[in-house]
Amino acid sequence: MRNAGKSCTLVPSMKEARSELVRINDKGEAHPIGNVASQRMRAREGAYRMLPAPGHVIFMRYTGEDGRRDEDDGAIVKLSGEITQPGTMCDIISLVAQSGWGGEMLVFDGLSARSLFFEAGNVIGAQTTVDDERLGMIMYRFGAITPEQHEQILAQVESGSRFGAAAVELSILSQEQVFKYLRKQSEEIAFACLGVGDGTFFFLNGFDDSRVVARQNVSANAILMDGVTRIDEVKYFRQRIPSSEYVPQLNAAKEGAPPAELADVYAAINGLLDIEDLGRETGRGEFQITKDVYALLQSRHVLIHPPPMAGGLTAVVAVANEALRLIHQEADSQGKGTTLRAALVSFAAGAGVYDSLFSNAGPDEGGLLNADATAKNAGLVADADDAELYLKQMLHEYVSFGIFSAGATMGEELEAKLKSDLSPALARLQPQG
């Protein structure tokens, strides 16, 4: 399936800041420094009016050679600004809703662009360049279509049909279902706008009505309430469920039935489906399933496990080695490498459980482990079913001590930096959430 794979849990990575730089010389001539800046300027060939603005901001809009703002020169910018943290757009959308404005809200996040179309304080439609937010992927993520059906519909789309119309033509979905998921898409795009933490926004006074596929009537205030709740709750959920690839499993030691409102989700948990899969299987979507599984974790009806690592035991060692490489590079750069290595040797010897795991496997002069030998040793020490869990636990503790030792040797500031830089690796090594 072209797009219906595992969805990305995080937004597309931001390009380096320098790629957007433009330099203005003392003659007032502007020259792009970065490739992104160059691409954007080439796409805007023409005559622009430079409007008054604060000294650290340049605001130009297209007018053509006459310098006058005409109807054909593009919609008027009614509101614009920078986004510096998640939730910034809550205040902006609240203002638009309370003022009852009509127009298009554009939100740019790196290379991604989203549009919300407003009328009288309501969102009547949305557009996105993010693959996971397109209508077909929304339908797939909420369990309305299968990968095979998605491919069928895309084949029709390539012939010129809209995705929703093609789904109806192929008798895969009804018109009512398509309309329902168009609304769901608008909501998901709006929630994504609220979650943007680094970008820009523009509210344009008007839009081309033909760009709205099917008019919805989604309350902006309702979106704000749900969106703020999501932002707040996700902070708590991620402490125990780091990503949608984590797999819930029923807790056999827990007696008694789960709360009635979670019975359907509880029944769908089989220890194989991850959070994203469950959202699709139940039709509840990733966020709601994350919320439900979190509640089941709190009641101890389920346990949560990190996703199986592709590549098996050697892949687990590879993740640990990447973390160890960074720790040792920091220590070596400050002349503390020998001290760090001695501390790790002492830790491994004192624990009394690393002798077998590291037998003929290192660590080498750079502090790294032989992946094949370590994986083989883990298979000998633990049962086949438990080898990955055992290896993750041992290497998680080993890397964690390395971070602690680096901090003790080189200062708390470095320890905090390493914790931040290596949190993704530690999350992958975490044996159980």
N, C-alpha and C positions, 0 to 999 in steps of 0.2 A: 504494500500500500504506500502511495507516494507520501502522504502526510500523516497517516494515522499510526505513527509509532509512539514511543514514549514521549510525552510532552516535556519540554524544557521547563525545570522548576525555577529557573532564574531567567531574567530578561537578557537579551543579547549583550555580550560584553562591550563596554565602551571603548572606542578607539582612543589612541593616545591623544591627549589634549593638544599637542603641537600640530596635529594634522588639521586642526580647524583654525590655525593662526593666520591672520592677515596683518601685514605691516604697512603703516601709513608714514610716508617720509615727510620731510619738512616742506615739500612742495604740494602736499595734499594728495599725492598719488598713492593709491592703494595697490599692494601687491600680495597675492596669496603666498604664504610660506608652506602650508601643508597641502597634501593632495586633496583632502576633503574640502578645504576652503576653495581650492582651485576648481573643483567640480561644481560646487555650489555657485560660484561666481560665473562660470561659463554658462550654466543653466539659466542665468538671469541677465543675459545680454540685453542691453537697452538703456534708455535714459531714466534715471531715478531722481526724485526730489529728496534732498537731505533735509529732514525736518529737525527743528530745535530739540535738543535732548540734553540730559546731564553730561558732564564732561567725560565720564567713563563709558558712555553708551553712544552708539551710532544708530540712528533710526532713519532708514531710507525706504521709500515706497515708489513703485513704478508709476510714472505719469506720461511717459513718452516725451518727445522733444519740446512740446509746448509747455511743460512744467505744470500743467493744470490737472487736477484730479477729476477725471471723467468717468462716466458710467462703465466704459469698457476697460478701465485700467485696473479692475479688481475690487473686491469688497473692502470697505473701510475697516481698519483695525480699531475696534472699540476698546479692547483690553489686551494687554500682553505682559509677560514677565518671565522670570526665571523660576525653575523648580529646583529646590535644594535638598528636600527630604520628602519621604513618603508622607502623604496626607496634606501636602501643600495645596493640592487641587480641591480639597474639601471646602476651604474658604471661598475659592473662586467660583466653584459651581453653586455654592450656597448663595453667593451674591447674584449670579445669573438667575437662579430659581426665584429668589425673593423679588428681584426687579421685574420678573416676567419678560425678560428679553427674548428675542428670537434671533437666531443666527447659528453660526458654526464655531464650535470650540475645537481647535486643533491642539493636540498634545504631542510633542516630539520627544522621543527617548532614544538617544543615540541614533541608530539607523532606522528606528521604528517610528511610524506616524499613525495616530488615531484621530478620528473625528467624531464628535457628538453633535447632532443637529437638534436645536432647541426651538420650541414654540411655546409661548406663554408659560415658561417655567417648567415645561415637561420635555423629556428626551423623546423625540419621535423617530429616531433612527441613528445608526452609527456605521462607521467604516473603519477598516484597519489594514495595515500592511503586515501584521504579525500572523504567520501561518496558523498557529494554534488557536487564533481567534476568528478565523474564517468560518463561514456558516457550516461547511462540511465537517470541519474539525469539532465545532461545537456539538453538532449532531452525534458525531462519533464518541466524543468524550462523555456525553450524557446517555450513551447506550441506545440511541435512536436508529443507528445504522451500523452495519458490519464493515470491516475493511473491504470485502468483496463488493458490497453495495456502493461504498464510497468510490471505488474504481469505476463501476458502471456509470455512476452519475457524472464523474469527471470526464468520461468519454463523451457524454452528451454535451457537457459544458464546452468541450473543445470544438464542438460543431456550432457553437454560438448561443446555446441555451443558458439561462441563469441556473444556478445550482438548485434552488428550491423548485423552480418550474420543471427541471429535469427529473427531480425526485418524484414529483407528482406524475409526470408523463410515464415514468417507468413503474408506476404503481407501488413504489417503495414506501412512500409516505402520502398522507392526505394533505389537502390544502390547509386544513386546520392545524395539523402537526407542523407543517412548514412555518406557518404564521407564529405558532408557539415558540419555535426555536429561533425565529428572527428576533423575537422579544428577548429570549434568553441571550442571544448574541449581543444585543444592545446592552444588556445588563453587564455581561462579562467584560465588554470593552470599556464600559464606564468604570467598573471596579478596577480594571487594569490602569486606567488613567489616574485614579485616586492613589494607586500604589507606586506611581513613578517617583523616583527619588532624585533624579538628576536629568534635567531637560528644560524645555521651554514650552510656553502655551500662548495661544493667540485666540481671541474671540473676535470673529468677523461678523460684521453687521449684515447678515443675509447669506443665502446659499442657493445653489441651483436645485430646484425642487425635484428634478429628474434623478438626482443622486440618491434620493431616499427610495429604497426598493419597495418597502411596504410600511406605511405610517403606523407607528406604535403610539402609545400614550403612557410612557413610563414616568412616574413622578420623580423628579430630580431629588426632592426631599427624601423620598423612600430609598433611593439609591444611596444618598449620603448616609442615612442611618445604617443601612446594611454595610456600606463600604467602610465606615468608621469602625463598626463592630468587627469586620473582617481584619482590618489592620491591627486592632488591639488583640484580638483572639489569636491570630497567627503567631504573635510573639510568644504566647504561652504554648501553643501547639508544637512549635518547632523545638522547644526544649526536650520533648519526648518523641516527637515524630519529625526528624530532621528533613525529610523529603517525601515526595509521593511514591518513591520506589521502596519505602519500608514496608515490611510484610507483617500484618497482624496475625496472631495465632491464638486459638482458644486456650485458656488457662485451665487445664484439667484439675488443678488443685482447688479451684474456686467452686464452691457449692451455691446452689440457688440460681434462679433465672435472672437474666438482666432486666433492666427497666423495660416496660412494655413498649415504649416508643423506640427502643433500640433493638427490638426482637428481630426485625427483618434484616438489619445489618449484621447482627450476631449470627443469624442463620447462614448468611452468605460467606462468612469467614471460614476458610478451609486450610489456612497455613500456606497456600500457594499464591493467592491473588494479592498483589500489592495495593496500596491505597488508590492509585489511579485506576487499576483494574476493577476494584470494588466500586468506585464511583461510576464506572461505565456499566458494570453488570447490574447494579441496582438502579441506575438512572438518576442517582442523586448528585453526581458530579464530585470532583476532587475535594473542594472546600468542605461541603457538607459531610462527606464521608470522613474527612480528617477530624472534623468536629465530633462526629459520632464515635469514632475509634478512640479519640482522646477521652471521651466520657467513659467508654468501656475500660480503658486503661486505669482511669481513676477508681472505678468500681472493682478493679482487679479481675474482670471477667476475661480479659485478653492480655497477651504479652505482645511486645513489638520487637521485630528483628530487622537488622539492616538487610539490604538486598544482597542476594548471592553475588559474589564478585566474579565477573567474567574472567576466565583465565585460571580459575582455581587457586590453589595454595601459592603458586609462584607469583600470581598477581597480588596477593596479600603482602608478600614480602616486598614486591616492587613498590607498593604504596609506602610501606615503612621505610624503605631505602631512600625514597624521594625526600621524606621528612628528615631522615638522619643526615642526608647530604646537606640540606640547608642548615641544620643545626651545627654540623661540623665546619661548614664554610664560615659561618659567623664566628665560631670559636677560633678558627685558624686565622681569620682576618685580624683578630685582636691579640694574637699570640697566646691563646689559651687552649689550643687544641690538645696538647699533651695532658693538661689538667682534666679536660672533659673526658678524654678517652680513659684515663685512669679511674675516674669516677664511675663511668659506665661499666668498666671491668669489675670494679668492686661491687657495684649494684647487682650485676649478673651472678657473681660468685656468692654473694650474701643471700640472694633469693633461693639458691639451691635447686632451682628448676630449669635454669637456662643451660646447664652443662650438656644435657641430652639434646636440647633444641639447637644449640649452636655448635655441636660436635662436627668438626671438619667443615664448618660453614662460616667461620669468621668470628667477629668482624675483621675486615682487612684494614690496611693502613689508613684508608679514608673513612673508616667507621661503618662501612657497608657490609651487608650480609650476602652470602652466596644464595641466590633465590632457589636454585634447584636443590641444593643440599639442605637448606632450612626446611623447604617443603617436604622433602623426603623424611627428615627427622620428625616433623610434626605428624606425618602419617604413621610412623612407627610408635610414637609416644601415645597418641590418642586413637580411639576407634575411628573408622572411616567416616561415620556420620557426624562425629564431633570434632574432626581434625581442623576444619576451618574456624569453628568457634574458639577452639583452644588456641590456635595460632594467632587469631585476632586479639584475643585477650592478652597473650604474652607480649606481642609486639606493641599493643596499645600502651601497656604499662612501661615497656622499655623506652618507647619514644617519649612518653610523658615524663619519665625520669630524666631523659636527655634534655627536655625543655626546662625542667626544674633545675637541673644541675647547671645549665647554661646561665639561668637567671641568678643562681647563687654565686656563680663565678664572675659574671659580667654585668650584673645589675638587673633590677626589676623592670626597667624600661625595655631592655632587650627581651626579657622573658615575656612581657605583654605582647611585644611585636611578634615573637615566635608563635605564641598561642593564637594570635589572630591569623597569621599567615598559614599556619598548619592546621587550623580548625577543620577544613574540608578533609584533610588526610586522616585526622583523628576520628572524624565522624565515620569515615569508611572503615576504620579499624575497630570502631566501637562494637564489641561483641553483642550487646543487647541494649536497646534504647530504654 
